[in-house]
Amino acid sequence: MAAQGLNGFYGSVFKRSTAAFALIRTADGRILMVRSGTGAWELPGGVVKGGEDPRSAARRGASEALGAGFDVGRLLVLDCVQGGDRQGGGQGDSIAFVFDGGTLVTSVTGFSGAGGEREARFVALGEGTEVFGSATAGLLAGAVEALDLGTVTELIDGKPARGEPILPPVSRRMMPPVDGYKGILGRQESRFAR
């Protein structure tokens, strides 16, 4: 019983969750958002289950919203959330991934899942945090930046992580340069070489 108590303690102290989402857009630039009941609007996706990789979790979340067979593309965002998880279920750090879900051609603006438990709608980016909250707003801004730049955006707590540029290593020569000679074999440089 003491071991079980310690496992529970360490499990709560060192809890880290992983979430994965898909950024799915319409041709006119609206973003697919989903919610359960009266919860917050989020990108399709959710917590990565045991034995599941982030890409599969994002694919599963997108398929739940749009139907089986939906796939996701490249990674757009990696967000490290410190001291709290995005799903609101704990106090540990969390990591969130956002994958490119591509562009849909549709005139539908919203729809509900079976039984009305889940709701989805296409939201214009300009609607901002009034619709989807600051945590999701950070993921969206990072994902849009990654799409524009063709790269991956790194976030910390939903804000861009701006690292210093990495400088190339200083060239180290085994032998100091000698005027008129090139390389270790001592071949003389020609003044007329092109």
KOLLO-897209 format. One line per 3 residues: number of its first residue (from 1); their letters; for each residue x, y, z of C-alpha. Coordinates in steps of 0.02 Angstrom, whole numbers, plus 32768, in hexadecimal, padded with zeros to 4 digits. Example, Ala and Ser with C-alpha at 12.3 -4.5 7.8 and 13.67 -1.06 7.14 Angstrom:
BEGIN
1> as> 8267:7F1F:8186 ~ 82AC:7FCB:8165
This chain:
BEGIN
1> maa> 8000:8000:8000 ~ 8090:8077:8023 ~ 80D6:8057:7F75
4> qgl> 802D:807D:7F27 ~ 8027:8122:7F87 ~ 80D5:8151:7F47
7> ngf> 80A5:8124:7E95 ~ 800E:8195:7EA2 ~ 8077:8221:7EEB
10> ygs> 8101:8215:7E68 ~ 8082:81FE:7DDE ~ 802E:82A2:7E0C
13> vfk> 80D0:8302:7E27 ~ 8122:82CD:7D85 ~ 8089:82CB:7D17
16> rst> 80A7:8300:7C63 ~ 8021:82F6:7BDF ~ 8032:82F9:7B24
19> aaf> 7FAC:833F:7AB1 ~ 7FA1:8343:79F3 ~ 7F32:83AC:7984
22> ali> 7F0E:83C5:78CA ~ 7F01:846F:7875 ~ 7E79:8459:77F2
25> rta> 7E4F:84EF:7786 ~ 7DCE:851D:7704 ~ 7DFB:8569:765C
28> dgr> 7DC5:8614:769E ~ 7E38:8608:7737 ~ 7DC1:85D3:77C2
31> ilm> 7DFF:8555:7844 ~ 7DA0:84BA:7880 ~ 7D80:84C4:793C
34> vrs> 7D28:8441:79A8 ~ 7CE2:8439:7A58 ~ 7C8B:83BE:7AC8
37> gtg> 7BEE:83FC:7B1E ~ 7C0B:84AD:7B5A ~ 7CC9:8499:7B66
40> awe> 7D4A:8506:7B12 ~ 7D61:850A:7A55 ~ 7E00:84AD:7A23
43> lpg> 7E54:8468:7989 ~ 7E21:83B4:7961 ~ 7E8D:833B:79C4
46> gvv> 7EAF:831E:7A7B ~ 7F18:82BB:7AF4 ~ 7F90:823B:7AAC
49> kgg> 7F5D:8192:7AF3 ~ 7FD7:810F:7B34 ~ 802D:80B5:7AA4
52> edp> 7FF7:813C:7A28 ~ 806B:81B8:79D1 ~ 803C:8272:79BF
55> rsa> 801B:8266:7903 ~ 7FA1:81D5:791D ~ 7F48:8236:79A8
58> arr> 7F33:82CE:7936 ~ 7EF4:825C:78AB ~ 7E78:820B:7925
61> gas> 7E38:82B6:795E ~ 7E21:82F2:78AC ~ 7DC9:8250:787B
64> eal> 7D52:8262:790F ~ 7D1F:830C:78CC ~ 7D1F:82EB:7810
67> gag> 7D0F:8230:77F9 ~ 7D7F:8198:77E9 ~ 7E13:819B:7775
70> fdv> 7E47:824E:7797 ~ 7F04:8265:779C ~ 7F7B:82ED:77D8
73> grl> 8018:8333:7789 ~ 80B6:8380:77CE ~ 80D6:83C0:787D
76> lvl> 80B2:847B:788F ~ 80C3:84A0:794A ~ 811A:845A:79E3
79> dcv> 80DF:84B0:7A84 ~ 8125:848E:7B31 ~ 80A8:84C5:7BB5
82> qgg> 80FB:84D7:7C5E ~ 809F:84B9:7D01 ~ 7FF6:8488:7CBC
85> drq> 7FAD:8422:7C31 ~ 7F45:845D:7BA0 ~ 7EB8:83E4:7BC6
88> ggg> 7E9F:8427:7C76 ~ 7EB6:837C:7CC7 ~ 7F53:8393:7D2E
91> qgd> 7FDD:8400:7D6F ~ 8071:83BA:7D11 ~ 80C7:83F8:7C76
94> sia> 8080:83CA:7BCC ~ 80B6:83C4:7B18 ~ 8041:83EC:7A88
97> fvf> 805B:83C6:79CF ~ 7FFA:8414:793F ~ 7FFB:83BD:7896
100> dgg> 7FC1:8401:77EE ~ 7F15:83BC:77C9 ~ 7F0C:840C:771D
103> tlv> 7E85:8472:76C8 ~ 7DCF:8440:76AC ~ 7D5C:8487:7629
106> tsv> 7CB5:849B:7682 ~ 7C2A:8518:769A ~ 7BF7:84CC:7741
109> tgf> 7C12:8542:77D4 ~ 7BEA:84CB:7863 ~ 7BA6:8420:7891
112> sga> 7B80:83B2:7928 ~ 7BB4:8301:794F ~ 7B3E:8272:7977
115> gge> 7AD2:829D:7A0C ~ 7B0E:8352:7A0C ~ 7B9A:832E:7A87
118> rea> 7C1F:8372:7A12 ~ 7C12:840F:79AC ~ 7C83:844E:7921
121> rfv> 7C8D:84EE:78BE ~ 7D01:8548:7848 ~ 7D42:85E8:789B
124> alg> 7D98:867C:784B ~ 7E42:86A1:7897 ~ 7E0A:8753:78BA
127> egt> 7D8D:8716:793D ~ 7E23:86FC:79B0 ~ 7E1F:86CF:7A67
130> evf> 7D66:86FB:7A7B ~ 7D42:8652:7A2B ~ 7DD0:85DE:7A59
133> gsa> 7E35:8620:7AED ~ 7EE9:8656:7AFD ~ 7F38:85A7:7B01
136> tag> 7EEA:8576:7A5B ~ 7F0A:8624:7A15 ~ 7FC6:8609:7A31
139> lla> 7FC0:8561:79D8 ~ 7F5F:85AD:7947 ~ 7FD7:8640:7934
142> gav> 806C:85C9:7937 ~ 801B:8554:78B8 ~ 7FF2:85E2:7840
145> eal> 80A6:8623:784F ~ 80E9:8574:782C ~ 807B:8566:7791
148> dlg> 80B4:8611:7752 ~ 816D:85EF:7770 ~ 816C:8536:7740
151> tvt> 81BA:8506:77E6 ~ 8191:84C9:7895 ~ 8167:8549:791B
154> eli> 81A6:852B:79CB ~ 813C:8572:7A58 ~ 8151:857B:7B14
157> dgk> 80AD:8597:7B70 ~ 805B:85C8:7ACB ~ 80D9:8650:7AA4
160> par> 8164:8649:7A22 ~ 8209:8605:7A63 ~ 828D:8670:7A12
163> gep> 8336:8620:7A22 ~ 83D9:8673:79F5 ~ 841B:864A:7947
166> ilp> 8497:85BC:7948 ~ 8540:85F2:7908 ~ 85A6:857B:789C
169> pvs> 863B:852E:78F5 ~ 86E0:8588:78E6 ~ 874F:8534:7864
172> rrm> 87E3:84DF:78B5 ~ 887C:84C4:784A ~ 88FF:8445:7878
175> mpp> 8988:84AD:7829 ~ 8993:856B:7827 ~ 8982:85B9:777A
178> vdg> 8A25:85D1:771C ~ 8A2E:8655:7694 ~ 8A39:860B:75E6
181> ykg> 8A0B:8559:761A ~ 8964:8501:761E ~ 8935:8469:7682
184> ilg> 8995:83EB:76E7 ~ 89FA:83AA:7653 ~ 8A49:8453:7638
187> rqe> 8A14:846A:7584 ~ 8A3D:8518:754B ~ 89AA:8584:7519
190> srf> 89B0:85CC:746D ~ 898B:8685:745E ~ 8934:865C:73BB
193> ar> 88C0:85D3:73FF ~ 8809:85F0:73DB
